[in-house]
Amino acid sequence: MAKVFVIAEHRAGRLKTSTFELVGAAAGAGNETHVVLLGDGIGELAKELGPYGAKTVHLIQDPALKLYSAEAYSKALSALLKPAGPDIILASHTPTGRDFMPRLAARLGVGLASDCTQIGFNGTELKLRRPVYAGKATAEVEFMGPGPRMATIRPNTVGVPAPDPAKTAEIVNAAANLGTLKSKVLEVVKSSSSRPDVTEVPIVISGGRGLKSAENFKKLEDLADVLGAAVGASRAAVDAGFRPHRDQVGQTGKIVSPTLYIACGISGAIQHLAGMRTSKVIVAINTDAEAPIFQVADYGVVGDLFQVIPNLQEELKKIKEP
Ligand SMILES: Cc1cc2nc3c(=O)[nH]c(=O)nc-3n(C[C@H](O)[C@H](O)[C@H](O)COP(=O)(O)OP(=O)(O)OC[C@H]3O[C@@H](n4cnc5c(N)ncnc54)[C@H](O)[C@@H]3O)c2cc1C
């Protein structure tokens, strides 16, 4: 059994699903599971973690932690974790986790395995799998030397357990110990888009160069509205100005692992696959039966997306509104 610390992530007053995944994975393997929750005015969120298996929630609240900053997070976390003596420290492989975990690892003087898609616990050790060469191969990772072991886990890869409302966690207030900070986040300017982010919903519909224009993405948006999905894009579509960079999926865009990924007019270049190949179910629509996307697709439609998408939308509407 290991002493595992999960660093929680929250946005707009809600804990991220990926935090529940990590807590469930650690506790489900019989580990002593702690969660660190940082912010300001977020005490109520701590109560949600017990049902997923957290034994203790360490609540660090400070006005300087109200808006996320890598410097403040890594300082507060290292001050708490150094004396706590964890065997394992986990965070989600989200833009936030990718940002502060390397800093924290440097402060603790240990290594970090990032973007892991499989996690196994063996006593106080971790056995991990992570994609390499843009997802062409998978490396098995074990640590050498003294711990703690640190890893970021790709969201939606381990699954969220059913919460047990009878379980509660002990909530412990901890000092932030921030000292003098060199930087301060003054404001977070939200993207003007009202559409969901590709990393945050279970269904993503992405379009590529095959969409041919920015206007044609409206067809994907209409389909996305029926399914409650986010709209993503290939880099070719972004480079052509069809979509903003925030929607780009792939090696130099966002990494997604949704329950359902629908690729429309996307050839399936290795750099695109690097961002979506761990999706649970992949559907591809492409006129070219030889397109590489079909090699990773669970379901493929060889056809013109401009015919397939409206038909699909009509059929889905019938199912949703019988
Ligand atoms: C360092 C580096 C990083 C990169 N990072 C990324 C990244 O993060 N994400 C990314 O996506 N790419 C990335 N790329 C680019 C990548 O190599 C490809 O160029 C890009 O993914 C191609 O986009 P696409 O599939 O939309 O376009 P194309 O390869 O041009 O494919 C268009 C597809 O649409 C199909 N099509 C055309 N018309 C229709 C129709 N009417 N109906 C159905 N299908 C149709 C075609 O058959 C074709 O398969 C990167 C490249 C490099 C070198």
The ligand as an SDF file (V2000), in Angstrom:
LIG
                    3D

 53 58  0  0  0  0  0  0  0  0999 V2000
    5.6050   19.1560  -36.2300 C   0  0  0  0  0  0  0  0  0  0  0  0
    4.1960   18.9540  -36.7340 C   0  0  0  0  0  0  0  0  0  0  0  0
    3.1560   19.0410  -35.8330 C   0  0  0  0  0  0  0  0  0  0  0  0
    1.8350   18.8450  -36.2680 C   0  0  0  0  0  0  0  0  0  0  0  0
    0.8040   18.9100  -35.3620 N   0  0  0  0  0  0  0  0  0  0  0  0
   -0.4400   18.6260  -35.7560 C   0  0  0  0  0  0  0  0  0  0  0  0
   -1.5270   18.6180  -34.8430 C   0  0  0  0  0  0  0  0  0  0  0  0
   -1.3740   18.9170  -33.6510 O   0  0  0  0  0  0  0  0  0  0  0  0
   -2.7510   18.2860  -35.3080 N   0  0  0  0  0  0  0  0  0  0  0  0
   -2.9980   17.9720  -36.6080 C   0  0  0  0  0  0  0  0  0  0  0  0
   -4.1450   17.6720  -36.9530 O   0  0  0  0  0  0  0  0  0  0  0  0
   -1.9910   17.9880  -37.4990 N   0  0  0  0  0  0  0  0  0  0  0  0
   -0.7400   18.3180  -37.1140 C   0  0  0  0  0  0  0  0  0  0  0  0
    0.2540   18.3820  -38.0530 N   0  0  0  0  0  0  0  0  0  0  0  0
   -0.1040   18.3260  -39.4770 C   0  0  0  0  0  0  0  0  0  0  0  0
   -0.3370   16.9380  -40.0070 C   0  0  0  0  0  0  0  0  0  0  0  0
    0.8860   16.3740  -40.4490 O   0  0  0  0  0  0  0  0  0  0  0  0
   -1.3230   16.9640  -41.1930 C   0  0  0  0  0  0  0  0  0  0  0  0
   -0.8170   17.8320  -42.1740 O   0  0  0  0  0  0  0  0  0  0  0  0
   -2.7240   17.4270  -40.8320 C   0  0  0  0  0  0  0  0  0  0  0  0
   -3.2040   16.6980  -39.7120 O   0  0  0  0  0  0  0  0  0  0  0  0
   -3.6510   17.1850  -41.9980 C   0  0  0  0  0  0  0  0  0  0  0  0
   -4.9140   17.7040  -41.7090 O   0  0  0  0  0  0  0  0  0  0  0  0
   -6.1940   17.1170  -42.4640 P   0  0  0  0  0  0  0  0  0  0  0  0
   -6.3000   15.6640  -42.1910 O   0  0  0  0  0  0  0  0  0  0  0  0
   -7.3320   17.9910  -42.0770 O   0  0  0  0  0  0  0  0  0  0  0  0
   -5.8730   17.4440  -43.9810 O   0  0  0  0  0  0  0  0  0  0  0  0
   -5.5300   16.4760  -45.1800 P   0  0  0  0  0  0  0  0  0  0  0  0
   -4.3820   15.5880  -44.8470 O   0  0  0  0  0  0  0  0  0  0  0  0
   -5.4450   17.3260  -46.3800 O   0  0  0  0  0  0  0  0  0  0  0  0
   -6.8130   15.5280  -45.2750 O   0  0  0  0  0  0  0  0  0  0  0  0
   -8.0680   15.9540  -45.6850 C   0  0  0  0  0  0  0  0  0  0  0  0
   -8.9400   14.7130  -45.7670 C   0  0  0  0  0  0  0  0  0  0  0  0
  -10.2470   15.0910  -46.0850 O   0  0  0  0  0  0  0  0  0  0  0  0
  -10.7930   14.1140  -46.9610 C   0  0  0  0  0  0  0  0  0  0  0  0
  -11.9080   14.7490  -47.6670 N   0  0  0  0  0  0  0  0  0  0  0  0
  -11.8570   15.7250  -48.5950 C   0  0  0  0  0  0  0  0  0  0  0  0
  -13.0960   16.0700  -48.9830 N   0  0  0  0  0  0  0  0  0  0  0  0
  -13.9430   15.3170  -48.2810 C   0  0  0  0  0  0  0  0  0  0  0  0
  -15.3620   15.1990  -48.2330 C   0  0  0  0  0  0  0  0  0  0  0  0
  -16.1580   15.9780  -48.9840 N   0  0  0  0  0  0  0  0  0  0  0  0
  -15.9160   14.2760  -47.3920 N   0  0  0  0  0  0  0  0  0  0  0  0
  -15.1470   13.4720  -46.6250 C   0  0  0  0  0  0  0  0  0  0  0  0
  -13.7930   13.5320  -46.6360 N   0  0  0  0  0  0  0  0  0  0  0  0
  -13.2040   14.4460  -47.4390 C   0  0  0  0  0  0  0  0  0  0  0  0
   -9.6390   13.7090  -47.8210 C   0  0  0  0  0  0  0  0  0  0  0  0
   -9.8450   12.4240  -48.3980 O   0  0  0  0  0  0  0  0  0  0  0  0
   -8.4820   13.7210  -46.8590 C   0  0  0  0  0  0  0  0  0  0  0  0
   -8.2850   12.4480  -46.2760 O   0  0  0  0  0  0  0  0  0  0  0  0
    1.5780   18.5790  -37.6350 C   0  0  0  0  0  0  0  0  0  0  0  0
    2.6430   18.4820  -38.5260 C   0  0  0  0  0  0  0  0  0  0  0  0
    3.9280   18.6690  -38.0850 C   0  0  0  0  0  0  0  0  0  0  0  0
    5.0580   18.5560  -39.0730 C   0  0  0  0  0  0  0  0  0  0  0  0
  1  2  1  0
  2  3  1  0
  2 52  2  0
  3  4  2  0
  4  5  1  0
  4 50  1  0
  5  6  2  0
  6  7  1  0
  6 13  1  0
  7  8  2  0
  7  9  1  0
  9 10  1  0
 10 11  2  0
 10 12  1  0
 12 13  2  0
 13 14  1  0
 14 15  1  0
 14 50  1  0
 15 16  1  0
 16 17  1  0
 16 18  1  0
 18 19  1  0
 18 20  1  0
 20 21  1  0
 20 22  1  0
 22 23  1  0
 23 24  1  0
 24 25  2  0
 24 26  1  0
 24 27  1  0
 27 28  1  0
 28 29  2  0
 28 30  1  0
 28 31  1  0
 31 32  1  0
 32 33  1  0
 33 34  1  0
 33 48  1  0
 34 35  1  0
 35 36  1  0
 35 46  1  0
 36 37  1  0
 36 45  1  0
 37 38  2  0
 38 39  1  0
 39 40  1  0
 39 45  2  0
 40 41  1  0
 40 42  2  0
 42 43  1  0
 43 44  2  0
 44 45  1  0
 46 47  1  0
 46 48  1  0
 48 49  1  0
 50 51  2  0
 51 52  1  0
 52 53  1  0
M  END
$$$$
